[in-house]
Amino acid sequence: MEAESQIAKLIRITNNKAKYDAQVKKLLANKAILAWILKTCTEEFAQFDPSEIVGFVEGEPDISTKAVHATDPDLDEKLVDGDQSIEGINTEDNGLKEQTIFYDIRLNACVPGQDQQIQLIINIEAQLDTAPGYPIEKRAIYYGSRLISAQYGTVFHHSEYGKIRKVYTIWFCLNPAKKRQNTIKKIAFKESSLFGNIETRKQDIDLLQAIIVNLGDPEEDVNNQILRLMNVLLSSKTGVEEKQKIMHDEFRIAMTSELESEVSDMCNLSQGIFNDGVEKGMEKGMEKGMEKGMEKGMEKGMEKGIQGAVELLHRAGLSDQKIIDEIMLQYHLSKEEAEEYVLTPANV
């Protein structure tokens, strides 16, 4: 059997990563999972049971492959969106001299109220790269702002600003730095009086909330429902049967054949990415080791090789403990030596 070429390996690894990204979005858009997201990440749904919330989601959640590019008629003609949109909403959001955004998941939700129903627009993003070179907070605020401005011409016209709906943009960061793991941040508008006493109705200013959920190790105890659910559901180290048991027993999520298949597919893909990451990390490590070994000796080369492997496995979404176990096996390190490579400030 012929050895796989470098370009063939790259295509395979990229394909696995794309499938994994798509599968994560598909799982987050499952209405049973969405119900828990809405209950734990929004104020309006906090009082409801997840079984009730499922009925408050309007239509089917729309899943799109995220793409951000400059608005250009020629480019727009080349884009093909194969996903069906929720009635009355479009996942493509563009404007003059702005960028076109394809949201991961976008949906409308209706909250029953005493006086009138509350209409919400929800955006959910799965952020695999948590060190993209810019603050995630600013991107989340930008997405939320676009969700508001896009309502002109559909939700309200001309000067009907009173009809603007509140928006949520909820971000799940799958591989955050260790110091941010198992944390949830809320960004929202807040009013303060500069002079005199004046009050504004909360619903008139509370139009945008950004929620950033930083996941952690599924084996660590965490007293928070959405962190517990997502840490298990999106883990690369928790088996299919264990995930299904926790979802059923702890979160009362019925294991339909469709959901079982989705969880199984994601587990298989995450394991594929793990194997690809190990392979690529070893290759990069050996390459760096050869280069540096010629100049500064084999010891320095091995150090660079291990650092390269750790970096790639982090980007593949593996937990710190999984990486420690793998480099201990591959490079014959003690636990203390492996932890130094993975848990030092340069690698977290």
N, C-alpha and C positions, 0 to 999 in steps of 0.2 A: 504494500500500500504506500503510495507516494506521500511524502511529508507535506503538511499544509503550509502554503506560502504565507508570508507576512500579510499581504493584502487580503487573503482569504480569512485569516484569523481576525483581522480588523473588521471585516464585513460581518463575521459571525458574532463578535463581541458587541458591535454596534447594534446589530439586529436584536440580540437578546436584551440589550439595555432599552431599546425602543419598545419592545414587547412588554417589558417589565413596567416601564412608565405608563403605558396604556392600561395595563392590568390594574395598577394601583388606582388610577382614575376610575376605572370601571367598578372597582370595589367600593370606593368612596361614594359613588353615585347610586349604589344599591339603596333602596328606600329604607331598609331596616337599619343600615349604617347611618344614612342621612338623618334618620330620626334621632339617633343618639348624638350626632354632631349638633343638630339644632337645639336639642334639650340642654346640652352642656355648654354650648358656645354662644347662645343668644339669650337675652333677657326675656324676650317675649314668649319663648317656648319652655322656659325653665319649669313652669308649674304643671306642664302636661306630661302624661305618660308617653313613652315612645310609641306604644301601640296606637295612641290617638294621633300623634304627629304625622304618621304615615299618610293619613287622610287629608292633611293640610297642605301637602306638596301638590302644586298645580301641574298637571300633565306629567310627562316623563322628564327627569333631569337630562340635560343635554351635555354630552361629553365631546370635547373638541381637542384636537392636537394643537397645543399652544404654539403660536408663531407671532413674532413681533418684527415688523419691518416698516420701512418708510412708506407712507401712502403714495402709491404710484399706479395709475390706471393699467399700465402694462403688466405690473406685478400682480395686481388684483385679478387680472384675467387668467393668470397661470395657476391661481389657487383653486383647488377643488375641495369643497367641504362635503364629505360623504355622510355626515351625521345629520339627523333630523333635529330641528330646533323645537323647543317647547313653544306651544302656541302663544303668539304675541311677544316673543322675545327672540333675539338674534345673538348668537355667540360672537359674531364678528362686530367689532366696535371700532369705527374709524371716523376721522374728521379731518378737515382741511389742515394741512401742515402738521398733523399729529401722526402717531403710529397706529397701525392696525394690530389689534390684540385678539388672540383666540383664547378665551378663558378655558381652564381645565374643565370646570363644571360650573354651570350657571342655571339658576332655577328661580321661579316665583313661589312664594309661600304666603298663605293667608291665615292670620291668627284671629280666632273668634274673640270679640270684645263685647263689653257691656253695652256700649253706645253704638259702635260701628266696627267693622272688621279692619284689621291692620294688615296692609299689604307690604310685604318685604321682598327685596331682591337679594339673593344670596349667591355669592361666588366662593368656590372652594378650590384651593390650589395645593398640589402636592409638590413640595420643593425638595428635590433630591440633592441639589448642590447648594449647601448652606454657606459657602464662601465664594459667591459669584463675583466679588470685586466691588460690590455696592451694598448699602444697607437694605436688608429685606424690608425693614419698616417703611422706607421711602417708596419702594415698589408697591407695597400693599396699599399705602395711601393713594398712590397714583391710580391703581386699579379701582379703588373705591370711588375716587373722583370721576373716573370715566363712567362708572356705573350710574352715577348721578347725572352727569351731563348728557348721557345717551338717552335719558328719559324724555328729553325735549322732542316733541313731534309725535310721541307715542303715549306717554303717561300724561303729559301736560303740553299745552300750546300757548304761545304768546306770553302773557304775564300771569299764567295760572300757577305760580310757584307754590301755592298752598297744596297742590296735588302731588308734589315730589314725594316719592316713597323712600323710606329708610333702606340703606344698603349695608350688607355685611360682606366683608372679604376675609375668609378664614384660611389660614396657611398652616399646613402640616409640614414641619421640617424633619426629615427622616434621619439625618445624620448630623446633628448640631455639635458644636464644641462641648466638651464634657461639662464645663461650668454652666452651660445653658440647658443641659438635659433635664427632662421632666419639669419644665417650666411653661407657664402660659402667660402671655402678655396681651393686654387690651389697650388699644389706642382709640380715643373717642374725643369728640368736641366737648369742651367744657366752658361754661359761661362764667364771667366774673364782672362785677360792677367796678368801674373806675371812679365813679363819683355818684353819690346819691344811692337810694334804694330803689331798684327796679328789677322786676322778675319777668322772665320769659317762660312760656310753657315749654316743658321739656321736649315735647314732640316737634316743636318748631326748630330746635337746634340739634337734636339728637338724630342726625341724618346719616351718619357714617360711623361704623365701628370696624376696626381691623383687629382680628384675633390671630395671634401667632403662637402656635402650639409646637414646642420643641420636644420631640420624643426621646425616650431613653431605653435602657436595657429592660427587656420584658421580664427578666428574672428578679429585678429589684422591686421591692414593695413600694407602691405609690398610692396614696389615698386620694385618688382622683379618677373618676369614671372614664372620661374621654382619653386620658393618658393611658390608663390600664388597657382599654379596648384597643387603641391604636398601636400601643407598644407590642401587644400580642399579635394583632391582625397583620401588621406590616413587618413583623420580625422575620429575619432570614434564618434564625436558629430554632424557632418553635415549629414543631411538626404539624402536619395537616390535622390529624386526629385531636391533638391537644388544643389547637386553635378552635376547632369546631366545638369541642367540649366546653371551653371557657365561654365562647360566644353564646352557647345554649344555656349553660348553667348559671352564669353570672349576669348575662345581659338579656336573657329570654328572647334570643334571636332564633327563629325556627330555621333549621338547616334544610332548606329546600334543595332539590337536586341541582338547580342552577347556581345557588350560592356555594354549595359544596364544590362544584366544578370550578368556580371562580377562585375560591381559596386554594384549591389544589393547583390550579394553573399558576397562581402567583408564587406558591412555594417552590414549584419546579423551576420557574424562571429565576427566582432569587438564588436558588442553588446553582443554576447555570452561570449566573453573574459571578457568584462566589468562585466557582471553578475557573472562570475566565480571568477574574481578578488575580487569583493566585498564580495562574500561568503567566499572565502578562507581567505581574509584579516580579516573578522569578526571572523572566526574560530581561526586564529592565534592570533588575538588580545585577544580573550577570554581566549585562552590557556596561553598566556603570562600574562594576567591580573590575572588569578588564581594563577600562580606561584609566581609572584611578590607581589600579594595582600597578600599572606600568610606571606611574609617577611617584606614588607614595607608599607602595607596598600592598600586599594582599589584605592586611588588616583594615586599612582605610577603605579599600575597594569593597570589602564585605559590608562595612558599615554603611556606605552609600547605597549598596544594593538592598540592604534591609530597609533603609529609609524609603527607597523608591517603592518597594513592595508595600510598606505600610501606607504610604500616600495613596497608592492606587486602590488598595482594599478599603480605605476610608471613603474614597470617592464612589466605590461600588455599593456603599451603604451598609457595610458590615459593622457590627458592634465592636467596641474595644476588646471585649473578652474573646470574641471569635477571632479577631486579628492576633491577639496574644497567643491563643492556642495554636493558630496556624504557623506563626513564625517560630514558635518554640519547636514545632515538629520539623519544619523545613530547614531551619538554620541551626538546630541543635542548641538552643539557648535555654538558660535557666529561666524560671518564671520572673525573677527580679530583672534579669537582662531584657527580657521581652517587654515587660511593663515600662522600662525606661525608654524604649523606642516608641511605644504607643502613647504613654501618658505624660510625657514631658511636654512643656508649653509649646514647643515647636510643632508638635504633632496633634494638638487638640484644638 
